[in-house]
Amino acid sequence: MEQAKISSKGQVVIPKYLRDALGFKEGITLMMEKIDNKLIIIKKPDDPVKELAAAGEKMAIKNVRRHIKEE
């Protein structure tokens, strides 16, 4: 597991091999979410609607119905 320090400006350096593996290039937009005690960082999709549709194709319809009922 990698370690990084937060600068006085709140900046964190992501190691090059991780940036390369994840396709993080200069100028991209990252999205962040706090879940429990973790920080999740993902690359913002070029087309969020297309990405959401692709993710939905991977889910079984019964799981979607169950998730809707829970909300």
Helices and strands as residue ranges (DSSP letters): H 16-22, E 30-35, E 38-43, H 48-57, H 61-70
